[in-house]
């Protein structure tokens, strides 16, 4: 019940942010606004997030069968790919910041503004939180501390990760359509 309430509150938060983003785009004059393409590194990070989601889902399936060793192996794969995601996401955010700074010096307004950047940053922070959970589970696996009692936690982490995947896909689609 707690996880569902948490995800519901996050869903409301991100939905409000995305509605505000779309509304600001629809009400903004288009004269003098330069379109900015979503950086390739953000598309790459999307692929990596989805691959990490596949791995965490595999770990959750093994957890349902109480296969601790395989669960831990797939948790480690998920964490490793999530770290690659974080790297690609950092590059993408740096590219967006560079485009923003360029727009300040050239006085050209770009399509992705502070609201979009803020949503990306908040999502990234939630991904980092999910990575902390993955690290805790991986450490427990490595030290032999992952037991049958922790297997529901693996499923909860997988649900949270899939939620983050969905939010990211919707945000990226909106950014692509409205910039």
C-alpha positions as CSV (number, residue, x, y, z in Angstrom):
1,X,0.0,0.0,0.0
2,X,2.8,2.4,0.9
3,X,4.5,1.9,-2.5
4,X,1.3,2.5,-4.4
5,X,0.7,5.8,-2.5
6,X,4.2,6.9,-3.2
7,X,4.0,6.1,-6.9
8,X,0.6,7.8,-7.0
9,X,2.0,11.0,-5.5
10,X,4.9,10.9,-7.9
11,X,2.6,10.4,-10.8
12,X,0.5,13.4,-9.8
13,X,3.7,15.5,-9.4
14,X,5.2,14.5,-12.8
15,X,1.8,14.8,-14.5
16,X,1.4,18.3,-13.2
17,X,4.9,19.2,-14.4
18,X,4.2,17.8,-17.8
19,X,0.9,19.5,-18.1
20,X,2.6,22.8,-17.1
21,X,5.3,22.2,-19.8
22,X,2.8,21.5,-22.5
23,X,0.6,24.5,-21.5
24,X,3.6,26.8,-21.5
25,X,4.5,25.6,-25.0
26,X,1.0,26.0,-26.3
27,X,0.7,29.6,-24.9
28,X,4.2,30.7,-26.0
29,X,4.6,32.7,-29.2
30,X,6.6,30.8,-31.7
31,X,8.3,33.8,-33.2
32,X,12.0,33.9,-32.3
33,X,12.0,30.5,-30.7
34,X,14.7,28.1,-31.9
35,X,13.8,24.5,-31.8
36,X,16.3,22.3,-30.0
37,X,16.5,18.7,-30.8
38,X,16.5,16.3,-27.9
39,X,20.2,15.4,-27.6
40,X,21.2,12.0,-28.8
41,X,22.6,11.1,-25.4
42,X,19.1,11.4,-24.0
43,X,17.8,8.9,-26.5
44,X,20.7,6.6,-25.6
45,X,19.9,7.0,-21.9
46,X,16.3,6.0,-22.8
47,X,17.5,2.8,-24.3
48,X,19.8,2.1,-21.3
49,X,16.9,2.8,-18.8
50,X,14.7,0.3,-20.7
51,X,17.5,-2.3,-20.7
52,X,18.0,-1.8,-17.0
53,X,14.2,-2.2,-16.6
54,X,14.4,-5.6,-18.4
55,X,17.2,-6.7,-16.1
56,X,15.4,-5.6,-12.9
57,X,12.2,-7.4,-14.2
58,X,14.3,-10.6,-14.7
59,X,15.5,-10.3,-11.1
60,X,12.0,-9.9,-9.9
61,X,10.9,-13.0,-11.8
62,X,13.7,-15.0,-10.2
63,X,12.8,-13.5,-6.8
64,X,9.2,-14.9,-7.2
65,X,10.8,-18.3,-7.7
66,X,13.0,-17.8,-4.7
67,X,16.1,-18.2,-6.8
68,X,18.4,-15.9,-4.8
69,X,21.6,-16.3,-6.8
70,X,19.9,-15.5,-10.1
71,X,18.0,-12.6,-8.5
72,X,21.3,-11.1,-7.3
73,X,22.9,-11.6,-10.7
74,X,20.2,-9.7,-12.5
75,X,20.1,-7.0,-9.9
76,X,23.8,-6.4,-10.6
77,X,23.1,-6.3,-14.3
78,X,20.3,-3.8,-13.7
79,X,22.5,-1.6,-11.5
80,X,25.4,-1.7,-14.0
81,X,23.2,-0.6,-16.9
82,X,21.5,2.0,-14.6
83,X,25.0,3.5,-14.0
84,X,25.5,3.7,-17.8
85,X,22.1,5.5,-17.9
86,X,23.2,8.0,-15.3
87,X,26.3,8.7,-17.4
88,X,24.4,9.2,-20.6
89,X,21.8,11.3,-18.8
90,X,24.6,13.5,-17.3
91,X,26.0,14.1,-20.8
92,X,22.5,15.0,-22.1
93,X,21.9,17.4,-19.3
94,X,25.2,19.0,-19.9
95,X,24.3,19.4,-23.6
96,X,21.0,21.0,-22.6
97,X,22.8,23.4,-20.2
98,X,25.3,24.3,-23.0
99,X,22.4,25.1,-25.3
100,X,20.8,27.2,-22.6
101,X,24.0,29.2,-22.1
102,X,24.4,29.6,-25.8
103,X,20.8,31.0,-26.0
104,X,21.7,33.5,-23.3
105,X,24.6,34.8,-25.2
106,X,22.9,34.9,-28.6
107,X,19.5,36.0,-27.2
108,X,17.8,33.2,-29.0
109,X,15.1,31.4,-27.0
110,X,15.4,27.7,-27.1
111,X,12.6,25.1,-26.9
112,X,13.7,23.4,-23.7
113,X,13.6,25.8,-20.8
114,X,14.0,25.6,-17.0
115,X,10.8,23.7,-16.5
116,X,11.9,20.9,-18.9
117,X,15.3,20.9,-17.4
118,X,13.9,20.8,-13.9
119,X,11.6,17.8,-14.7
120,X,14.6,16.0,-16.2
121,X,16.7,16.7,-13.1
122,X,13.9,15.6,-10.7
123,X,13.5,12.4,-12.7
124,X,17.2,11.8,-12.6
125,X,17.2,12.3,-8.8
126,X,14.5,9.6,-8.5
127,X,16.6,7.3,-10.7
128,X,19.5,7.9,-8.3
129,X,17.2,6.9,-5.4
130,X,16.3,3.7,-7.3
131,X,20.0,3.1,-7.9
132,X,20.6,3.3,-4.1
133,X,18.0,0.7,-3.6
134,X,19.7,-1.5,-6.2
135,X,23.0,-1.0,-4.5
136,X,21.6,-2.1,-1.2
137,X,20.2,-5.2,-2.7
138,X,23.4,-5.9,-4.6
139,X,25.5,-5.5,-1.4
140,X,23.1,-7.9,0.4
141,X,23.5,-10.4,-2.4
142,X,27.3,-10.1,-2.4
143,X,27.6,-10.5,1.4
144,X,25.1,-13.4,1.4
145,X,22.5,-11.3,3.2
146,X,19.8,-11.4,0.6
147,X,17.2,-13.8,1.8
148,X,13.6,-14.8,1.1
149,X,12.5,-11.9,3.4
150,X,14.0,-9.4,0.9
151,X,12.4,-10.8,-2.2
152,X,9.2,-8.6,-1.9
153,X,11.6,-5.7,-1.8
154,X,13.0,-6.8,-5.2
155,X,9.5,-6.7,-6.7
156,X,8.9,-3.3,-5.2
157,X,12.2,-1.9,-6.6
158,X,11.2,-3.4,-10.0
159,X,7.8,-1.7,-9.8
160,X,9.4,1.6,-8.9
161,X,11.9,1.2,-11.8
162,X,9.1,0.5,-14.3
163,X,7.3,3.6,-13.1
164,X,10.5,5.7,-13.7
165,X,10.8,4.2,-17.2
166,X,7.2,5.2,-18.0
167,X,7.6,8.7,-16.7
168,X,10.8,9.2,-18.7
169,X,9.3,7.9,-21.9
170,X,6.3,10.3,-21.6
171,X,8.5,13.2,-20.7
172,X,10.9,12.5,-23.6
173,X,8.0,12.2,-26.0
174,X,6.5,15.5,-24.9
175,X,9.9,17.2,-25.1
176,X,10.3,15.9,-28.6
177,X,6.8,17.0,-29.7
178,X,6.8,20.4,-28.1
179,X,10.3,21.8,-28.7
